[in-house]
Amino acid sequence: MNGNKRLVSILAILMLFLALFYTTSAFDLPTLPAEFCGFVRLNGKPAPAGTEIVAKINGEVRGKITIEEGGRYGSLGKFDEKLVVRGDDKDIDGNISFWVNGLKAEQTSKYEPGAFNFLNLTLSAVESFDTGKSEGPYPSISGTHYGTIIPNQNITVNRIYTYPCAGTAGHSEFVMIWNETTNESAVAVWNGSYDGDYHNLSFSPELTLREGVIYSYIIETGSYPQIIHAPYREVIGGNITCSRFVDVNGKVYHDWIPAIMLWKQE
């Protein structure tokens, strides 16, 4: 009798084990992450600090890192920060794509759980002037920004995107970019509607920003746009300065750069 009870107990345990095995197999199991670090160059020039690098597998974001030192993401040190890419068993040997401030890098890699990879990233054709997102967008308030832009390459633009603070309607309402020497200028005006893609405004006429030429800008903003709290910043496509910012209450600052992207829509 005791033998039968023991057999029944063993069979019950075995069935439970099998049930757990098949249940677990029905789901994708997590794996050890892969880690990356290396250098980043845009049109042959180091990517500036503040540039965000995102890793994707099958179009899904699996890791991200922000460059702290121009031209390099992560570091070789054992305890240094790296780009950590997380996947599961179905992702093994899948392609990882890398995106630099929303632009796809030329390099890819295979997802190998637990692997460390030193991978340099390059983009040979950067067709935007992009400050990227602010690492610390607050404090933020609407107002009027004045400053300069100096491209490090020729960039033709017909749109401006304003990065909003999360959960807000941060946007630009009036933008003017010009060069007094060449007498070139472009203006973008908000139509007053929050319908559609109001974070993007269209320039008229289209403007080609020339490498090394100093352009002045006026940007009037609404709601809570992202702010880069610095008087000068190296960005993708060149550099940008703040000569002054006057908020809606009349207070003046000299280190409030608007987080924007100038680009061309075909």
C-alpha positions in Angstrom: 0.0 0.0 0.0 2.8 2.4 0.9 4.5 1.5 -2.3 1.4 2.5 -4.3 1.2 5.8 -2.5 4.9 6.5 -3.2 4.3 5.7 -6.9 1.3 8.0 -7.1 3.4 10.8 -5.4 6.2 10.3 -7.9 3.8 10.4 -10.9 2.2 13.5 -9.5 5.5 15.3 -9.1 6.5 14.2 -12.6 3.3 15.5 -14.2 3.7 18.8 -12.3 7.3 19.1 -13.6 6.1 18.4 -17.2 3.3 20.9 -16.9 5.8 23.6 -15.7 8.2 22.7 -18.5 5.6 23.0 -21.3 4.2 26.2 -19.7 7.6 27.8 -19.6 8.4 26.7 -23.1 5.3 28.5 -24.3 6.9 31.8 -23.4 10.1 33.5 -24.5 12.8 33.1 -21.9 14.9 36.1 -21.0 18.6 35.8 -21.7 21.8 37.6 -20.5 22.1 41.0 -22.1 24.7 41.9 -24.7 26.9 44.9 -24.1 28.4 47.5 -26.5 30.7 50.4 -26.5 32.8 52.3 -29.1 33.2 55.5 -31.0 30.5 57.4 -32.9 31.3 59.6 -35.9 28.8 61.6 -38.0 30.1 62.6 -41.4 33.6 61.9 -40.2 33.2 64.0 -37.0 32.8 62.9 -33.4 29.1 62.8 -32.3 28.6 65.4 -29.6 27.8 64.8 -25.9 24.1 64.4 -25.4 23.6 62.3 -28.5 21.3 59.4 -27.8 22.0 55.9 -29.2 19.2 53.4 -29.4 19.5 49.7 -30.1 16.6 47.9 -31.8 15.8 44.2 -32.6 13.0 43.7 -35.1 12.1 47.4 -34.8 11.7 47.2 -31.0 13.9 49.3 -28.7 16.1 46.9 -26.6 18.5 49.4 -25.1 19.7 53.0 -25.1 22.5 55.2 -23.9 23.4 58.9 -24.0 26.9 60.0 -25.0 28.6 61.8 -22.1 32.0 62.3 -23.8 31.9 63.6 -27.4 32.6 60.8 -30.0 32.3 57.8 -27.7 29.5 55.8 -26.2 30.1 53.6 -23.1 33.6 52.6 -22.0 35.8 49.5 -21.8 36.2 49.5 -18.0 34.6 46.6 -16.2 32.2 48.7 -14.2 31.9 51.5 -16.8 28.5 52.3 -18.4 27.8 50.5 -21.6 25.0 50.2 -24.1 23.1 47.2 -22.7 20.9 45.3 -25.2 18.3 43.0 -23.7 16.6 40.2 -25.6 15.1 36.8 -25.2 15.7 33.3 -26.6 13.9 34.1 -29.9 16.2 37.0 -30.5 19.4 35.0 -30.5 21.4 35.6 -33.7 18.9 38.3 -34.7 20.1 41.6 -36.2 20.6 44.6 -33.9 20.3 48.0 -35.6 21.7 51.2 -34.0 20.1 54.6 -34.2 21.8 57.8 -33.5 19.4 60.6 -32.5 16.8 58.8 -34.7 19.1 58.2 -37.6 20.2 54.7 -38.5 23.9 53.9 -38.3 25.6 51.9 -41.1 26.6 49.1 -38.7 24.6 46.2 -37.3 25.4 43.3 -35.0 24.1 39.9 -34.0 22.4 39.4 -30.7 24.6 37.1 -28.7 23.5 36.8 -25.0 26.3 37.7 -22.6 28.7 39.0 -25.3 30.7 42.1 -25.0 31.2 44.0 -28.3 33.4 47.0 -29.2 31.6 48.5 -32.2 32.3 51.8 -33.8 29.2 53.5 -35.3 29.2 55.8 -38.3 26.7 57.8 -40.3 28.0 59.1 -43.6 25.1 61.4 -44.5 23.6 63.5 -41.7 20.9 65.6 -43.2 19.7 67.5 -40.2 20.7 70.0 -37.6 19.7 68.3 -34.4 20.2 69.3 -30.7 18.6 66.0 -29.6 16.5 65.7 -26.5 17.6 67.7 -23.4 19.1 65.6 -20.6 17.4 68.0 -18.1 14.5 69.8 -20.0 13.2 71.5 -16.8 12.8 74.2 -15.8 10.9 75.1 -18.9 8.5 77.9 -19.8 7.4 79.6 -23.1 9.1 82.7 -24.4 11.4 84.0 -27.1 14.9 82.5 -27.8 17.6 84.5 -29.6 20.9 82.9 -30.7 23.1 81.6 -33.5 23.6 78.4 -35.4 26.8 77.4 -37.2 26.5 74.3 -39.4 29.5 72.0 -39.9 28.2 70.9 -43.3 25.7 72.1 -45.9 22.2 71.2 -44.7 19.0 72.0 -46.6 16.0 72.4 -44.4 12.3 73.1 -44.8 11.0 71.9 -41.4 11.7 72.6 -37.7 10.7 70.1 -35.0 10.5 71.3 -31.4 11.1 68.7 -28.7 8.3 69.0 -26.1 8.6 68.2 -22.4 6.9 64.8 -21.7 3.2 65.1 -21.5 3.1 68.7 -22.6 2.2 70.6 -25.8 5.6 72.3 -26.1 6.0 73.7 -29.6 7.3 76.7 -31.6 4.9 79.4 -32.7 7.2 81.6 -34.8 10.7 80.9 -36.1 13.0 83.0 -38.2 16.5 82.0 -39.3 18.7 84.4 -41.3 22.1 85.5 -42.3 22.6 89.3 -42.8 25.6 88.9 -45.1 24.0 86.6 -47.6 20.6 88.1 -47.1 19.1 84.6 -46.8 16.2 83.9 -44.5 13.4 81.5 -43.8 10.3 81.8 -41.6 8.0 79.2 -40.0 4.7 80.1 -38.4 2.3 78.0 -36.3 -1.3 78.0 -37.5 -2.7 78.1 -34.0 -4.1 74.6 -34.1 -3.2 71.7 -31.8 -4.6 69.2 -34.4 -2.1 67.1 -36.3 1.7 67.4 -36.1 2.0 70.8 -34.5 5.5 70.1 -33.1 6.7 70.4 -36.7 6.5 73.7 -38.6 7.3 74.3 -42.3 9.7 77.0 -43.5 9.1 79.3 -46.4 11.2 79.4 -48.4 13.4 76.3 -48.1 16.8 77.2 -46.7 20.3 75.7 -47.3 22.4 76.2 -44.2 26.0 76.6 -45.4 29.0 75.0 -43.6 30.7 77.5 -41.3 28.3 80.3 -41.9 26.8 82.0 -38.8 23.0 82.1 -38.8 20.9 84.0 -36.3 17.6 82.7 -35.0 14.5 83.9 -33.2 12.2 81.1 -31.9 9.0 82.0 -30.0 7.7 79.0 -28.1 4.4 77.9 -26.4 3.6 75.6 -23.6 6.7 73.7 -22.3 9.4 73.0 -24.9 12.5 71.1 -23.8 15.4 73.4 -22.8 19.1 72.7 -23.0 20.5 74.7 -20.0 23.7 75.9 -21.5 24.9 78.9 -23.4 26.6 76.8 -26.1 26.2 73.2 -27.3 27.9 71.1 -30.0 25.1 69.2 -31.7 24.6 66.9 -34.7 25.2 69.1 -37.7 27.1 71.9 -36.0 26.7 74.1 -32.9 24.1 76.4 -31.4 24.3 79.2 -28.9 21.9 81.2 -26.7 22.5 85.0 -26.7 19.3 85.5 -24.6 16.0 84.0 -23.7 13.1 86.2 -22.6 10.3 84.2 -20.9 6.6 85.1 -21.0 7.1 86.9 -17.6 9.9 89.1 -19.0 12.7 87.4 -17.2 15.9 87.1 -19.1 18.3 84.2 -19.3 21.5 83.6 -21.2 21.8 79.8 -21.1 18.4 78.5 -22.4 18.8 76.8 -25.7 15.6 75.4 -27.3 15.8 71.6 -28.1 15.1 71.6 -31.9 15.7 69.7 -35.1 16.0 71.4 -38.5 15.4 68.9 -41.3 14.0 68.5 -44.8 10.8 66.7 -45.6 10.9 65.4 -49.2 
